[in-house]
Amino acid sequence: MTEHKVAIVTGGNRGIGFEVCRQLGKLGYHVILTSRKKKRGKDAAKKLKKEGYSVKFKELNITDPESIRSFIKWAKKKLDTIDVLVNNAGVFLDNPNESALSINQKTIKKTLDTNFYGTFHLSQGIINLMINSGYGRVVNVSSGMGQLSNMNGGYLGYRVSKTAVNALTRILAEEVKGQNILINSVCPGWVKTRMGGENATRSTEEGADTITWLATLPEEGPSGGFFRDRKPIEW
């Protein structure tokens, strides 16, 4: 059972997710660091524990409905409360040289399975638990590449998946209005991670900052918004 506020972070074993775990740990949260790769997740949690944070690793593959069901069942049984859900886990599978007219449909499906369906299925279960306790903060890690207001060619799978995540954010935020559950999307920017590459302009600390801010919003904070650098951006 837990005494601290509890935060669940998907894809927490590296990159932005790992840094979000660290930042929430610094703020006194008990962090459930999830990863589909057991050893990497355990190693990441161990590192944060050595830094003095309250962290527990839990295996979770968001592309596997049974893994999600098992995780939600565990959370319901073992956690007194779930205060924060950061849907960070995601993939970028598009070939930069492929157009929408030539892309393999399997690429789109695999991307949506993780970035949208995985996020949706996990959110569905966890938000229902948040409703029971009357508090929750959900942060969906999206991308400026999913902005309809600034949409252009290429990267069909990734773009569509993040646009879908943004739509999910708006829908869920509206459906839980008035229940002290705030749900927002975030574009962390171009961050130096395995996905972002070495040429990226932001550190993981900078990429995680707005996510952590949204995860810890006060009761009067925004919901159903899309943010970068702690400021709203266009959909």
FITORLUM-371565 format. One line per 4 residues: number of its first residue (from 1); their letters; for each residue x, y, z of C-alpha. Coordinates in steps of 0.2 Angstrom, whole numbers. Layout:
<rs>
NUM) A) X:Y:Z; ...
</rs>
This chain:
<rs>
1) MTEH) 0:0:0; 6:18:-3; 7:34:7; 14:46:-6
5) KVAI) 4:52:-21; 6:39:-35; 11:42:-53; 11:29:-67
9) VTGG) 23:32:-81; 23:21:-97; 39:19:-107; 48:24:-91
13) NRGI) 64:15:-94; 73:28:-105; 72:45:-113; 59:57:-109
17) GFEV) 49:44:-98; 64:40:-87; 67:59:-84; 48:61:-80
21) CRQL) 50:47:-67; 65:56:-60; 56:73:-59; 40:66:-51
25) GKLG) 51:57:-39; 60:73:-34; 42:80:-30; 39:66:-18
29) YHVI) 28:55:-29; 29:36:-28; 32:32:-46; 27:16:-55
33) LTSR) 39:15:-69; 33:3:-83; 41:-4:-97; 38:-19:-109
37) KKKR) 56:-24:-107; 58:-31:-90; 77:-30:-88; 78:-12:-94
41) GKDA) 64:-7:-83; 71:-15:-68; 88:-7:-71; 80:10:-73
45) AKKL) 70:9:-57; 85:3:-48; 95:18:-54; 82:30:-48
49) KKEG) 80:21:-31; 99:24:-29; 96:42:-32; 84:42:-17
53) YSVK) 67:41:-26; 52:30:-22; 51:20:-38; 43:3:-42
57) FKEL) 45:-6:-58; 30:-15:-66; 30:-24:-83; 18:-17:-95
61) NITD) 16:-20:-114; 3:-7:-120; 1:-16:-136; -5:-32:-127
65) PESI) -23:-30:-120; -20:-45:-108; -5:-35:-101; -15:-20:-99
69) RSFI) -29:-29:-90; -17:-38:-78; -9:-21:-74; -25:-12:-70
73) KWAK) -30:-27:-59; -14:-26:-50; -16:-7:-48; -33:-8:-41
77) KKLD) -28:-21:-29; -11:-14:-23; -12:5:-25; -23:16:-13
81) TIDV) -24:29:-26; -18:33:-43; -15:52:-45; -6:53:-61
85) LVNN) -5:44:-77; 8:49:-90; 5:40:-107; 23:42:-113
89) AGVF) 26:25:-122; 26:27:-141; 35:22:-157; 41:31:-173
93) LDNP) 41:18:-187; 39:28:-203; 52:29:-216; 56:47:-220
97) NESA) 57:43:-238; 39:36:-240; 24:46:-244; 6:42:-239
101) LSIN) 4:35:-257; 18:21:-254; 18:18:-236; 16:0:-230
105) QKTI) -1:-1:-221; 7:-13:-208; 18:2:-202; 2:12:-199
109) KKTL) -6:-2:-190; 9:-5:-178; 10:13:-175; -8:15:-170
113) DTNF) -8:-1:-160; 5:7:-148; 3:26:-149; -16:26:-150
117) YGTF) -24:10:-145; -12:6:-131; -14:24:-124; -33:23:-125
121) HLSQ) -35:5:-117; -24:10:-103; -32:27:-100; -49:19:-100
125) GIIN) -45:7:-86; -34:20:-75; -46:35:-77; -61:24:-71
129) LMIN) -50:21:-55; -47:39:-54; -65:43:-55; -68:32:-40
133) SGYG) -55:42:-29; -61:59:-36; -44:65:-42; -32:62:-57
137) RVVN) -20:70:-69; -17:62:-86; -4:68:-98; -4:61:-116
141) VSSG) 13:63:-124; 9:69:-142; 19:79:-155; 18:94:-165
145) MGQL) 18:82:-180; 0:78:-175; -6:96:-176; -19:98:-190
149) SNMN) -16:117:-190; 2:114:-196; 0:97:-205; 11:93:-220
153) GGYL) 17:78:-230; 26:62:-224; 27:52:-208; 8:46:-210
157) GYRV) 8:33:-197; 16:44:-183; 6:60:-188; -11:51:-188
161) SKTA) -7:42:-172; -3:58:-163; -18:67:-170; -29:53:-164
165) VNAL) -21:55:-146; -25:73:-147; -43:69:-151; -44:56:-137
169) TRIL) -37:70:-125; -52:82:-129; -65:68:-128; -59:61:-111
173) AEEV) -57:78:-104; -75:83:-108; -82:67:-102; -74:69:-84
177) KGQN) -77:87:-83; -81:92:-65; -73:77:-57; -56:85:-53
181) ILIN) -48:74:-67; -37:85:-79; -32:78:-95; -20:86:-107
185) SVCP) -9:83:-122; 9:89:-123; 22:91:-137; 39:89:-128
189) GWVK) 48:97:-143; 63:89:-152; 72:80:-138; 89:70:-138
193) TRMG) 82:53:-136; 84:37:-146; 68:42:-156; 73:61:-158
197) GENA) 91:57:-162; 108:66:-158; 104:82:-169; 89:86:-158
201) TRST) 89:103:-149; 82:99:-132; 88:89:-117; 77:76:-109
205) EEGA) 76:88:-94; 68:101:-105; 57:88:-114; 50:82:-97
209) DTIT) 47:99:-89; 30:102:-97; 24:84:-94; 29:86:-75
213) WLAT) 20:102:-74; 4:95:-82; 5:80:-71; 5:91:-55
217) LPEE) -8:104:-60; -19:112:-46; -38:109:-46; -41:125:-56
221) GPSG) -28:120:-69; -32:118:-88; -40:102:-95; -42:97:-113
225) GFFR) -28:107:-119; -12:105:-130; 4:112:-123; 22:115:-126
229) DRKP) 34:125:-115; 20:126:-102; 10:136:-115; -6:131:-125
233) IEW) -3:128:-144; -15:125:-158; -22:108:-162
</rs>
